[in-house]
Amino acid sequence: MFATNDDIDRCKLLLQYILRDKGISLEDDSINEIVKRVLALTYAKGGDYTEGSLDAYIRIYLRDNPV
């Protein structure tokens, strides 16, 4: 995985926004674990770490791995 700190921060903010929108609250450890998994998924699928790609892969991850 070749994510920069900015990519990680962007993914974390998007994840927190999506979770908040769904009324879900998670501990920081859980959020950080999901961020790692989403970034790995995005990388494995050949995607980039743009806001649009991360948003899509976060939603896919949450759909397939309900929290």
C-alpha positions as CSV (number, residue, x, y, z in Angstrom):
1,M,0.0,0.0,0.0
2,F,1.4,3.3,-1.0
3,A,-0.9,5.7,0.8
4,T,0.5,9.0,2.1
5,N,-0.5,10.6,5.4
6,D,-2.7,12.9,3.4
7,D,-4.5,9.9,1.8
8,I,-4.9,8.3,5.2
9,D,-6.3,11.5,6.7
10,R,-8.7,12.0,3.7
11,C,-10.0,8.4,4.0
12,K,-10.5,8.8,7.8
13,L,-12.4,12.0,7.4
14,L,-14.6,10.5,4.7
15,L,-15.2,7.4,6.8
16,Q,-16.2,9.5,9.8
17,Y,-18.5,11.6,7.7
18,I,-20.2,8.5,6.2
19,L,-20.5,6.8,9.6
20,R,-21.9,10.0,11.3
21,D,-24.4,10.3,8.4
22,K,-25.6,6.7,9.2
23,G,-25.7,7.5,13.0
24,I,-22.8,5.1,13.7
25,S,-20.1,5.9,16.3
26,L,-16.9,3.9,16.5
27,E,-13.8,4.0,18.6
28,D,-10.6,5.4,17.0
29,D,-9.0,2.0,16.8
30,S,-11.9,0.6,14.8
31,I,-11.9,3.6,12.5
32,N,-8.2,3.2,11.9
33,E,-8.6,-0.5,11.1
34,I,-11.3,0.2,8.6
35,V,-9.2,3.0,7.0
36,K,-6.3,0.5,6.6
37,R,-8.7,-2.1,5.0
38,V,-10.3,0.5,2.7
39,L,-6.9,1.8,1.5
40,A,-5.7,-1.8,0.9
41,L,-8.9,-2.6,-1.0
42,T,-8.6,0.5,-3.1
43,Y,-5.0,-0.3,-3.9
44,A,-5.8,-3.9,-4.7
45,K,-8.5,-2.9,-7.2
46,G,-6.1,-0.5,-8.9
47,G,-7.9,2.6,-7.8
48,D,-6.4,5.9,-6.7
49,Y,-6.9,7.6,-3.4
50,T,-9.0,10.5,-4.7
51,E,-12.0,11.6,-2.7
52,G,-14.4,9.9,-5.2
53,S,-12.6,6.6,-5.2
54,L,-12.3,6.5,-1.4
55,D,-15.9,7.4,-1.0
56,A,-16.9,4.5,-3.3
57,Y,-14.7,2.0,-1.6
58,I,-15.7,3.0,1.9
59,R,-19.3,2.5,1.0
60,I,-18.6,-0.9,-0.6
61,Y,-16.6,-1.9,2.4
62,L,-19.4,-0.9,4.8
63,R,-22.0,-2.6,2.7
64,D,-20.0,-5.9,2.7
65,N,-18.8,-5.5,6.3
66,P,-21.6,-4.0,8.4
67,V,-20.5,-2.2,11.6
